[in-house]
Structures are given as C-alpha cells and as structure tokens.
Amino acid sequence: MTDLAALEAAWSERRSKRAFRPEPIERGTLDRLFEAVQHAPSWCNVQPWRVTITMPPVTGELAGALQAAARSGLPHPEIAFPLEYPSPYREHRIACGAALYTAMGVAREDKAGRYDAWLRNYALFDAPHLAVVSCDRRLGPYAYVDVGVWLGFVVTAAAALGIDTCPMASIAAYPEPLRARLPIAESDVILFGLVLGHGDDAAPANACRTTREPAAKNVAFVGV
C-alpha cells in the first residue's frame, strides 16, 4: 500500500527546475517513466495524451528554432492563453513571477533582464529532453482534463526516479517549429511541453520557491 506521507513529501519537495545540466537521461529510464504513467486514469479510458520526446541533439536544434520564432513574432498558441487573470488567480500569478525574478536577481524595472529570462523558456532551460504533449482536438476540453491528470502522474513519477521537470505552456505559443520537426498529427492540438533532465542546483533560477494556499481555499465540504 502506498504511504500517503511519502507521496505528500514527494509533492511538497518537487520543484519546477528552470536550469538543467546537459547530460541526457538514459533511454531505459525514460521508457520506465512513461510506461509507469500509462496507468493514469481518463474518462472512458480513452488515454488521450500524445507525447513526442526529443533526445539530443534534436532538443538543442528545436530550442534554436523556438528561440528564433520567439524573437521574430508574437505568441499564437493553438489554444488561446488567458488574456487576463481575475482575482485570486492574478495574485497567485504575480507572486509566482516575483519569486522567480527575485531568485534570479532580476529587478522589476530591468526590461532587458526580464526579456532574457522569458527567452530562456525557448532555450528549454538547456534541458536535454523536451516532451511535447498534444491531444486529438476532436475530443474536446474534457480530454484536456485527462491530460492534466496524466501530467500530475508524470511529474510525481519523475521525481521518484530522480528526474527533474518543468511543465511549460510557453512552447505551445509557437507551434510551427514543433510541427515542422516532430511527428505531431494534424488532428492534434498542441497543449504544452515538459522539459526533463537533471537540474543545475547552482543556477539562481532553481532557488525559486512558491507557496500554496491551504486546501480550504480550494475545497468546500457540504453536509455533515
């Protein structure tokens, strides 16, 4: 039987890393990770996640293409990003950004520093692997919920295997370099990316820590 305390510890200790060492993860370890998370539940067991995982040197080539796209055009994801975040989501988002920029030593008025930090998303934080996650658009948004459940399994299982991760919607903002280089079906919509590797603990960005609200802010009980 799984020990909830051990799971809770894994969840509380896991961090999204934004700087990675270059050494790749062994293919057998990646196979083990993604085989394990196939046990994630989904509505009617449709298993809608579709994943393309890059290995070096493809990861670096794709990072170069994504950076070029980010420098030359405005974001245009296949699923629109929110235009605004109403309260309390706005406050969470601001706090998250403040924690990251503080860890990196980038001041609020440092526009060049903030642009460089934004561009690091498209350098894939120097990670050796990128998983591009898509889903058949014909299934609609409920399938995206299933993919979100699967993602939770992935980051938890990766932590158990000693693999660092960072889920990132940012790469979905420039779908053309992904579609040009990866076998993504025309019927699929690109949802997000996930970089994998071993975090560079000396990097200032990886000192970032975010907070969580108590469960009572998100969960309500009705009845006795």
C-alpha positions in Angstrom: 0.0 0.0 0.0 1.3 3.4 -0.9 2.3 5.6 2.0 0.5 8.9 1.8 3.2 10.6 3.9 5.8 9.6 1.3 3.6 10.9 -1.6 3.0 14.1 0.3 6.7 14.6 0.9 7.4 14.0 -2.8 4.8 16.5 -3.9 6.0 19.2 -1.4 9.6 18.7 -2.3 9.2 18.7 -6.1 10.1 21.9 -7.8 9.9 23.1 -11.5 13.5 23.5 -12.5 14.5 26.3 -14.9 18.1 25.4 -15.5 19.5 22.0 -16.4 22.7 20.2 -16.7 23.4 18.9 -20.2 23.7 15.1 -19.6 20.8 13.2 -21.0 18.7 10.6 -19.2 19.1 7.0 -20.2 16.5 5.8 -22.7 15.6 2.9 -20.4 14.8 5.3 -17.6 12.6 7.4 -19.8 10.9 4.2 -21.0 10.2 3.2 -17.5 8.8 6.6 -16.6 6.3 6.8 -19.5 5.3 3.2 -19.2 4.5 3.7 -15.5 2.3 6.8 -16.1 0.2 5.0 -18.6 -1.8 3.9 -15.5 -3.2 7.5 -15.2 -7.0 7.4 -15.3 -9.0 9.0 -18.1 -12.7 9.4 -19.0 -13.8 6.1 -20.6 -10.2 5.1 -20.5 -9.6 6.9 -23.8 -5.9 7.7 -22.8 -5.9 10.9 -24.9 -2.3 12.1 -24.2 0.0 12.1 -27.2 3.7 12.7 -26.4 6.7 13.3 -28.6 10.0 13.2 -26.6 13.2 14.7 -28.0 16.7 13.3 -27.4 20.0 15.3 -28.0 20.9 16.7 -30.4 17.3 17.2 -31.6 16.4 19.0 -28.4 19.1 21.7 -29.0 18.1 22.1 -32.6 14.5 22.6 -31.6 15.5 25.1 -28.9 17.3 27.1 -31.5 14.2 27.1 -33.8 11.9 28.1 -30.9 14.1 31.0 -29.8 14.2 32.3 -33.4 10.4 32.1 -33.5 10.0 33.9 -30.2 12.3 36.7 -31.3 10.5 37.2 -34.6 6.8 37.0 -33.8 4.0 37.3 -31.3 2.7 34.2 -29.4 -0.1 32.4 -31.2 -0.9 29.2 -29.4 -3.4 26.7 -30.8 -5.5 27.1 -27.6 -5.7 30.7 -26.6 -3.9 31.7 -23.4 -5.9 33.7 -20.8 -6.0 37.4 -21.7 -6.3 38.3 -18.0 -6.3 36.6 -14.6 -9.1 37.7 -12.3 -8.6 37.7 -8.5 -7.4 35.5 -6.8 -5.5 33.9 -9.8 -3.9 37.2 -10.6 -2.3 37.5 -7.2 -1.0 33.9 -7.4 0.5 34.6 -10.8 2.2 37.8 -9.7 3.6 36.1 -6.6 5.0 33.3 -8.7 6.7 35.7 -11.1 8.1 37.8 -8.2 9.5 34.7 -6.6 11.3 33.7 -9.8 12.7 37.1 -10.7 13.8 37.6 -7.1 15.7 34.3 -7.1 17.3 35.3 -10.4 18.2 38.8 -9.2 16.2 40.5 -12.0 14.7 43.7 -10.9 11.1 44.7 -11.9 12.4 47.7 -13.9 15.0 45.6 -15.7 13.2 45.1 -19.0 16.3 43.5 -20.7 16.8 41.1 -17.9 13.1 40.1 -18.0 13.2 39.6 -21.7 16.2 37.4 -21.4 14.5 35.4 -18.7 11.4 35.0 -20.9 13.6 33.8 -23.8 15.1 31.1 -21.6 11.8 29.3 -21.9 12.5 28.8 -25.6 16.1 27.7 -24.9 14.2 24.9 -23.0 16.3 25.9 -19.9 19.2 23.9 -21.5 17.4 20.6 -20.7 18.4 17.5 -22.7 14.8 16.4 -23.3 11.5 18.1 -24.3 8.2 16.2 -24.2 5.7 17.9 -26.4 2.2 17.0 -25.3 -0.8 17.1 -27.6 -4.3 15.7 -27.8 -6.8 15.0 -30.5 -8.8 18.2 -30.9 -11.9 16.3 -31.8 -12.2 15.0 -28.2 -12.8 18.5 -26.8 -11.8 20.1 -23.5 -12.8 17.2 -21.2 -9.9 15.2 -22.7 -7.6 18.1 -21.7 -8.6 17.4 -18.1 -7.5 13.8 -18.6 -4.1 15.1 -19.9 -3.8 17.2 -16.8 -4.3 14.2 -14.6 -1.6 12.4 -16.6 0.8 15.3 -16.2 0.4 15.0 -12.4 1.4 11.4 -12.6 4.4 12.2 -14.8 5.9 14.9 -12.6 5.4 12.7 -9.5 6.9 9.6 -11.1 9.8 11.6 -12.5 10.6 12.9 -9.0 10.6 9.3 -7.7 13.1 8.4 -10.4 15.3 11.4 -9.6 14.4 13.2 -12.8 13.8 17.0 -12.7 11.0 18.5 -14.7 9.3 21.8 -15.7 5.9 21.8 -17.3 5.7 24.8 -19.7 2.8 26.2 -21.7 5.2 28.7 -23.3 6.4 26.4 -26.1 2.8 26.0 -27.3 2.9 29.7 -28.2 5.0 28.9 -31.3 3.6 25.7 -32.8 5.2 25.9 -36.2 8.8 24.9 -35.2 7.3 21.9 -33.3 5.1 20.7 -36.2 7.9 21.2 -38.7 10.3 18.9 -36.7 8.1 16.5 -34.8 5.6 13.8 -35.8 2.5 15.7 -34.4 -0.8 14.6 -36.0 -2.7 17.3 -37.9 -5.8 16.3 -35.9 -3.9 17.0 -32.6 -3.8 20.3 -30.8 -0.5 21.2 -29.0 -1.2 21.7 -25.3 2.2 22.2 -23.5 5.7 21.0 -23.2 7.6 19.3 -20.4 11.4 19.5 -20.1 13.2 16.7 -18.4 16.7 16.2 -17.1 18.9 16.9 -14.0 18.6 20.4 -12.6 21.6 22.6 -12.2 21.3 23.3 -8.5 23.9 26.1 -8.7 21.6 28.1 -11.1 19.8 31.0 -9.3 16.5 30.2 -11.0 16.4 26.9 -9.2 16.4 28.6 -5.8 12.9 29.8 -6.6 10.2 28.6 -4.2 6.4 29.2 -4.5 3.7 28.8 -1.9 0.4 27.1 -1.7 -2.9 28.2 -0.2 -4.4 25.9 2.4 -6.9 23.4 1.0 -9.8 25.3 2.4 -9.2 28.0 -0.2 -10.0 25.5 -3.0 -12.1 22.8 -1.4 -15.6 23.0 0.2 -17.4 20.3 2.2 -21.2 20.2 2.1 -23.3 18.3 4.7 -22.2 16.7 7.9 
